[in-house]
Amino acid sequence: MATRKKIPSRPADKGLRVISRRPSFWRAGRQFGAEPTDVPLSELTEEQEEQIRAEGQPGGQLVVQDIDITPAEDTAETT
């Protein structure tokens, strides 16, 4: 699985909680399902965020909620 690079200048402590109204739905290169998926804004480009939010509008296939995220601490040991 490819590791996504963080997008500079995007907040790491803000994100989107996304749920699909279908069993599976793709938007912005990501697959969403019935279980909530939390996506930090730092992992999305502005264009991807806009695509997800647009699909969260009335009549769209996603439910999109803004959330606060606690960034994961760097667990790499220093020697």
C-alpha positions in Angstrom: 0.0 0.0 0.0 1.4 3.4 -1.0 2.0 5.9 1.8 0.4 9.3 1.2 2.5 12.3 1.7 1.2 15.1 3.9 0.2 18.1 1.9 2.1 21.2 3.2 0.0 24.0 4.8 -3.1 21.8 5.4 -4.1 21.6 9.0 -3.2 18.2 10.6 -5.7 18.8 13.5 -8.7 19.1 11.3 -10.4 16.5 9.2 -13.6 15.1 7.6 -15.6 12.2 8.8 -17.2 10.6 5.7 -19.9 8.0 5.4 -21.3 6.7 2.2 -25.0 6.5 1.6 -24.3 3.4 -0.6 -22.4 0.2 0.5 -19.3 1.6 -1.4 -18.6 4.9 -3.1 -15.4 6.4 -4.5 -14.6 10.1 -4.5 -11.3 12.0 -4.6 -9.4 8.8 -5.1 -10.7 7.2 -1.8 -13.3 4.6 -1.1 -16.0 5.2 1.5 -18.5 2.8 3.0 -21.2 2.6 5.7 -18.6 2.8 8.4 -17.2 6.3 9.2 -13.9 7.1 7.7 -11.9 10.0 9.3 -9.6 11.8 6.8 -7.1 14.5 8.1 -7.2 17.5 5.8 -3.4 17.2 5.8 -3.9 14.1 3.6 -6.1 15.9 1.0 -5.4 18.5 -1.6 -7.8 21.4 -1.7 -9.3 19.9 -4.8 -9.9 16.5 -3.1 -11.5 18.2 -0.2 -13.8 20.2 -2.5 -14.8 17.0 -4.3 -15.7 15.2 -1.1 -17.6 18.2 0.3 -19.5 18.6 -3.0 -20.7 15.0 -2.8 -21.8 15.7 0.8 -24.3 18.3 -0.3 -28.1 17.5 -0.4 -28.7 14.8 -3.0 -25.1 13.6 -2.9 -23.9 10.1 -2.0 -21.8 11.1 1.1 -22.4 12.4 4.6 -19.6 14.7 5.4 -18.8 16.2 8.9 -16.0 18.4 10.0 -14.0 17.0 12.9 -11.0 17.7 15.1 -8.2 15.2 14.9 -5.4 14.6 17.4 -2.3 14.1 15.2 -0.5 10.8 15.7 2.8 11.2 17.6 5.9 10.2 15.8 6.8 6.8 17.2 10.2 6.5 15.6 12.9 6.2 18.2 15.9 8.5 18.0 19.3 7.1 18.8 
